[in-house]
Amino acid sequence: MVNKRGWLRLIEVTIAIFIVLSFLIINPNKKEKTIEVELSEIIAPILDQIAANSITREEVLQRYGDSIVFNKVNQQISPHLKAQGINYELKLCALDEPCDASPPTKIKVKEKNMETFERVISSTPDYFSPKRIKIFAWRQ
């Protein structure tokens, strides 16, 4: 029995391989599970907050189409959505006109799920001409 050590080494290596393989099979890569909040849970309260703010509501109704009003609404929305990793496009539209996403946005979001949220801003005691705030949102 000349090579007892050779057989012993072969058995040790085989057992080591079985141990490593069983570890890899039992414990596959555990990826961190990220909890994604539904877009509606984030965006609906923001739209409600804008509608509840009488100053913003009055500006949207009376100065519709003004870039200053658009920027003001956009500044109220942007920090909340960007912090959650949400891209979006904002539209301010009259109630009776079409309010679609722009063509560049449609191209960017072609393979992703885009969701649409809107809120009608109806009137102040002095002025009635309903407008809508529409947000096209998708995750990065």
C-alpha positions in Angstrom: 0.0 0.0 0.0 2.3 2.6 -1.3 0.0 5.7 -2.0 -2.4 5.9 0.9 -1.8 9.6 1.1 -2.9 10.1 -2.5 -6.3 8.4 -1.9 -6.8 10.3 1.3 -6.1 13.7 -0.5 -8.6 12.7 -3.2 -11.3 12.0 -0.7 -10.6 15.3 1.2 -10.8 17.3 -2.1 -14.1 15.5 -3.0 -15.6 16.3 0.4 -14.5 19.9 0.2 -16.1 20.3 -3.3 -19.4 18.8 -2.0 -19.3 21.2 1.0 -18.7 24.3 -1.3 -21.4 23.2 -3.8 -23.9 22.5 -1.1 -23.3 25.9 0.4 -23.8 27.6 -3.0 -27.0 25.7 -3.7 -28.5 26.3 -0.3 -27.5 30.0 0.0 -27.9 31.6 -3.4 -27.2 35.3 -3.8 -29.5 37.1 -1.5 -30.3 40.4 -3.2 -31.5 43.3 -1.0 -35.3 43.6 -1.4 -36.3 47.1 -2.0 -39.7 48.1 -1.0 -41.3 50.2 -3.7 -44.1 52.4 -2.7 -46.9 52.7 -5.2 -46.8 55.9 -7.2 -50.3 56.7 -6.3 -49.4 56.8 -2.6 -46.7 59.4 -3.4 -48.3 61.6 -6.0 -52.0 61.8 -4.8 -51.1 63.6 -1.6 -48.9 66.0 -3.5 -51.8 66.9 -5.9 -54.1 67.2 -2.9 -51.7 69.6 -1.2 -51.5 71.8 -4.3 -55.3 71.8 -4.6 -55.6 72.7 -0.9 -53.2 75.6 -1.2 -55.5 78.6 -2.0 -52.7 80.8 -3.4 -51.4 78.1 -5.8 -54.9 77.2 -6.8 -55.8 80.8 -7.6 -52.7 81.3 -9.6 -53.3 78.1 -11.7 -56.8 79.3 -12.4 -56.2 82.9 -13.2 -52.7 82.8 -14.8 -53.0 79.6 -16.7 -50.3 79.2 -19.3 -47.9 81.5 -17.5 -44.4 79.9 -17.1 -44.0 81.3 -13.6 -47.1 79.4 -12.4 -45.9 76.3 -14.1 -42.5 76.6 -12.4 -44.1 77.2 -9.0 -46.2 74.0 -9.3 -43.2 72.1 -10.6 -41.1 73.3 -7.7 -43.7 72.0 -5.2 -43.7 68.5 -7.0 -40.1 68.0 -7.9 -38.4 67.5 -4.5 -40.9 64.8 -3.4 -40.7 62.8 -6.6 -36.9 63.1 -7.3 -36.2 61.9 -3.7 -38.2 58.7 -4.5 -36.4 58.2 -7.8 -39.4 59.0 -9.9 -39.2 60.8 -13.2 -42.1 62.8 -14.3 -43.6 65.3 -16.8 -46.0 67.9 -15.6 -48.8 69.4 -17.6 -51.3 72.2 -16.8 -54.3 72.0 -19.1 -57.7 73.4 -19.5 -60.4 70.9 -18.7 -61.7 70.8 -22.3 -58.4 70.4 -24.1 -56.3 67.2 -24.6 -53.5 66.8 -22.2 -51.1 64.2 -23.4 -47.4 63.5 -22.7 -45.0 65.1 -25.0 -43.5 62.9 -27.8 -39.9 62.9 -26.2 -41.4 61.6 -23.0 -43.3 58.9 -24.8 -40.0 57.8 -26.5 -38.1 57.8 -23.2 -40.7 55.7 -21.4 -41.4 53.3 -24.2 -40.2 50.2 -22.3 -41.2 51.4 -18.8 -44.6 51.6 -17.1 -45.8 55.2 -17.1 -48.7 56.1 -14.8 -50.9 59.2 -15.2 -52.3 61.2 -12.3 -54.4 64.3 -12.5 -56.3 66.6 -10.3 -58.9 69.1 -11.3 -58.6 72.6 -9.9 -62.1 73.9 -10.1 -62.7 77.4 -8.8 -62.3 80.2 -6.4 -65.2 82.3 -5.2 -64.4 85.0 -7.8 -63.4 82.9 -10.8 -64.7 79.7 -12.5 -62.6 78.2 -15.3 -61.5 74.7 -14.3 -58.0 73.5 -15.1 -56.3 70.3 -14.5 -52.8 69.4 -13.3 -51.6 66.2 -14.9 -48.5 64.2 -14.0 -47.0 61.5 -16.1 -44.8 59.5 -13.8 -42.4 56.5 -14.2 -39.6 54.9 -12.2 -36.0 55.3 -13.3 
